Amino acid sequence: MAVQISTALAIYFVIWWIALFLTLPFGVRSQHEDGVGAPGTDPGAPVLTGMKRKLIWTTIISAIIYGLGMAAYQAGYLSIERLSKLMGMPF
């Protein structure tokens, strides 16, 4: 049950991208909430996004999820046979 490097990177990239979209809304304050804003801009536009912090958290979260998934795969919990049996599909 070996995973190729390209497959592992693709799976990690998908998990990272999903985790990024999950972390984007946290900690964002809009111009309307802060009471400041440039004329002509949308009041819902963020004042500070904190992208560096979010990218770090995204990397940490996706590494944990990927590690748990790979551990489950190596232990045999995420095999094709087991997943097809859980979904009621013949293998």
JOLINCOR-V365253 format. One line per field, one symbol per residue. ss: DSSP state (a for helix, b for strand, c for the rest). burial: 1 if it has 24 or more other ideal C-beta (glycine too) atoms within 12 Angstrom, else 0. Layout:
BEGIN
ss = ???
burial = ???
END
This chain:
BEGIN
ss = ccccaaaaaaaaaaaaaaaaaaaccccccbaaaacccccccccccbccccaaaaaaaaaaaaaaaaaaaaaaaaaccccaaaaaaaccccc
burial = 0000000000010011001000100000000000000000000001000000010001001100010000000000000000000000000
END
